[in-house]
Amino acid sequence: MASTLEYTKLTFPLNTGDKIPAVGLGTWQSKPGEVREAVKVALQRGYRHIDTALAYGNEKEVGMGIKDSGVPREEIWITTKLDNTWHHVVEEGITSSLKSLDVDYVDLYLMHWPSSTDPDDKKKHLPDWNFVKTWAEMQKLPESGRVKNIGVSNFAIKNLEILLNDESCKTVPAVNQIELHPNNPSPKLVTYCKMKGIHPTAYSCLGSTDSPLYKNKDLIELAEKKGKTVQQVLLMWGLQRETSVIPKSVTASRIEKNFELDGWELSDDEMNKISAMPERFKVCGDAWLPVKVFFGDDE
Ligand SMILES: NC(=O)c1ccc[n+]([C@@H]2O[C@H](COP(=O)([O-])OP(=O)(O)OC[C@H]3O[C@@H](n4cnc5c(N)ncnc54)[C@H](OP(=O)(O)O)[C@@H]3O)[C@@H](O)[C@H]2O)c1
């Protein structure tokens, strides 16, 4: 890959013909009072992709940050997600998100988890419902123009197979947003998604809050050798694997640093060394859900 490549302007093609910006700003755990400014700073710095979710409780402030930035709506890629307790009311879910964000459409609407949780008792799965039925409802959304692309999140190969093999599945998800970092690289899942024409987006791409990766001696050494930060190296590893990355920060200086990704790259040897890191940890488990969604093989 040419070292002159501008990763901050790079997009990845989706199976719909659309193009998702390779670098976005994550907003999970970005609190009200912080996230509006973070979104504004990011967009003014050049980010063109913002990732939020109904479950994050910050869509309203994300929308305000987008307006504050002065960047035209059509230049920005907005992803939001259908919450688990809204699976049976997809229309209401997207209507709520659009209202909170104060936009007419989102670029990508994801099923946040393959878990149709009972809103009255979050320990229970909804009776007579499942993620295949949720997807059947989501497939209707692009017709309205209120959603440009639909996708999934936290789908393991096993659940993707169930979805794709169901006769009701007419639209292959454009994206699967999954946890990906060197300690949870999921090579089989990434390869499977690409083979099926599903673009993988890497969440917790830095290892999330209090990331152990920031203290990893090999990564620190590599970053120092390259004159980069550990976070920049982690993002570049994700980008060179052809996954989009959505680092979260509410700190202006970090938001800026995380976007300094142009004109350099990791060598094949450096990529391989990072990919071969033996440590394993996962930020997001499934113990809090009424159903298992990770099966311990490659996620
Ligand atoms: N689909 C899903 O189920 C799912 C699950 C998890 C995450 N996500 C999405 O993926 C996004 C990213 O994942 P994440 O929020 O788990 O974590 P992340 O982006 O891997 O890491 C965020 C953490 O790293 C810190 N940080 C960021 N840049 C830094 C830098 N340059 N130097 C030092 N520290 C830095 C942040 O601190 P400060 O903010 O304090 O600066 C924050 O504590 C989320 O925000 C969300 O949009 C989706």
The ligand as an SDF file (V2000), in Angstrom:
LIG
                    3D

 48 52  0  0  0  0  0  0  0  0999 V2000
  -21.4430   -2.2290   18.2930 N   0  0  0  0  0  0  0  0  0  0  0  0
  -21.0930   -2.3810   19.5430 C   0  0  0  0  0  0  0  0  0  0  0  0
  -21.6360   -3.2280   20.2930 O   0  0  0  0  0  0  0  0  0  0  0  0
  -20.0000   -1.5270   20.1060 C   0  0  0  0  0  0  0  0  0  0  0  0
  -19.3670   -1.9020   21.3020 C   0  0  0  0  0  0  0  0  0  0  0  0
  -18.3330   -1.1040   21.7520 C   0  0  0  0  0  0  0  0  0  0  0  0
  -17.9480    0.0280   21.0520 C   0  0  0  0  0  0  0  0  0  0  0  0
  -18.6240    0.3910   19.9110 N   0  0  0  0  0  0  0  0  0  0  0  0
  -18.2710    1.6120   19.1470 C   0  0  0  0  0  0  0  0  0  0  0  0
  -16.8580    1.6410   18.9560 O   0  0  0  0  0  0  0  0  0  0  0  0
  -16.3530    2.8550   19.5130 C   0  0  0  0  0  0  0  0  0  0  0  0
  -14.9230    2.6720   19.9900 C   0  0  0  0  0  0  0  0  0  0  0  0
  -14.8380    1.6740   21.0020 O   0  0  0  0  0  0  0  0  0  0  0  0
  -14.6640    2.0080   22.5590 P   0  0  0  0  0  0  0  0  0  0  0  0
  -15.3940    3.2570   22.9100 O   0  0  0  0  0  0  0  0  0  0  0  0
  -15.0080    0.7520   23.2710 O   0  0  0  0  0  0  0  0  0  0  0  0
  -13.1320    2.2420   22.7850 O   0  0  0  0  0  0  0  0  0  0  0  0
  -11.8230    2.6520   21.9800 P   0  0  0  0  0  0  0  0  0  0  0  0
  -12.1050    3.6220   20.9180 O   0  0  0  0  0  0  0  0  0  0  0  0
  -11.1180    1.3880   21.6600 O   0  0  0  0  0  0  0  0  0  0  0  0
  -10.9990    3.3670   23.1850 O   0  0  0  0  0  0  0  0  0  0  0  0
  -11.5080    4.4990   23.8150 C   0  0  0  0  0  0  0  0  0  0  0  0
  -10.6360    4.8050   25.0400 C   0  0  0  0  0  0  0  0  0  0  0  0
   -9.3200    5.1760   24.6300 O   0  0  0  0  0  0  0  0  0  0  0  0
   -9.0260    6.4910   25.0680 C   0  0  0  0  0  0  0  0  0  0  0  0
   -8.2590    7.1270   24.0010 N   0  0  0  0  0  0  0  0  0  0  0  0
   -8.6860    7.4320   22.7530 C   0  0  0  0  0  0  0  0  0  0  0  0
   -7.6910    7.9700   22.0220 N   0  0  0  0  0  0  0  0  0  0  0  0
   -6.6090    8.0150   22.8340 C   0  0  0  0  0  0  0  0  0  0  0  0
   -5.2820    8.4950   22.6620 C   0  0  0  0  0  0  0  0  0  0  0  0
   -4.8770    9.0090   21.5030 N   0  0  0  0  0  0  0  0  0  0  0  0
   -4.4310    8.4200   23.7330 N   0  0  0  0  0  0  0  0  0  0  0  0
   -4.8390    7.8600   24.9050 C   0  0  0  0  0  0  0  0  0  0  0  0
   -6.0790    7.3980   25.1260 N   0  0  0  0  0  0  0  0  0  0  0  0
   -6.9650    7.4790   24.1020 C   0  0  0  0  0  0  0  0  0  0  0  0
  -10.3650    7.1420   25.3360 C   0  0  0  0  0  0  0  0  0  0  0  0
  -10.2440    8.1530   26.3230 O   0  0  0  0  0  0  0  0  0  0  0  0
  -10.9580    9.6030   26.3090 P   0  0  0  0  0  0  0  0  0  0  0  0
  -12.3030    9.4790   25.6660 O   0  0  0  0  0  0  0  0  0  0  0  0
  -11.0430    9.9230   27.7660 O   0  0  0  0  0  0  0  0  0  0  0  0
  -10.0410   10.5230   25.5640 O   0  0  0  0  0  0  0  0  0  0  0  0
  -11.1720    5.9650   25.8280 C   0  0  0  0  0  0  0  0  0  0  0  0
  -10.9020    5.7200   27.1940 O   0  0  0  0  0  0  0  0  0  0  0  0
  -17.3610    3.1740   20.6280 C   0  0  0  0  0  0  0  0  0  0  0  0
  -17.2290    4.4610   21.1370 O   0  0  0  0  0  0  0  0  0  0  0  0
  -18.6550    2.8860   19.9020 C   0  0  0  0  0  0  0  0  0  0  0  0
  -18.9970    3.9460   19.0340 O   0  0  0  0  0  0  0  0  0  0  0  0
  -19.6260   -0.4010   19.4240 C   0  0  0  0  0  0  0  0  0  0  0  0
  1  2  1  0
  2  3  2  0
  2  4  1  0
  4  5  1  0
  4 48  2  0
  5  6  2  0
  6  7  1  0
  7  8  2  0
  8  9  1  0
  8 48  1  0
  9 10  1  0
  9 46  1  0
 10 11  1  0
 11 12  1  0
 11 44  1  0
 12 13  1  0
 13 14  1  0
 14 15  2  0
 14 16  1  0
 14 17  1  0
 17 18  1  0
 18 19  2  0
 18 20  1  0
 18 21  1  0
 21 22  1  0
 22 23  1  0
 23 24  1  0
 23 42  1  0
 24 25  1  0
 25 26  1  0
 25 36  1  0
 26 27  1  0
 26 35  1  0
 27 28  2  0
 28 29  1  0
 29 30  1  0
 29 35  2  0
 30 31  1  0
 30 32  2  0
 32 33  1  0
 33 34  2  0
 34 35  1  0
 36 37  1  0
 36 42  1  0
 37 38  1  0
 38 39  2  0
 38 40  1  0
 38 41  1  0
 42 43  1  0
 44 45  1  0
 44 46  1  0
 46 47  1  0
M  CHG  2   8   1  16  -1
M  END
$$$$
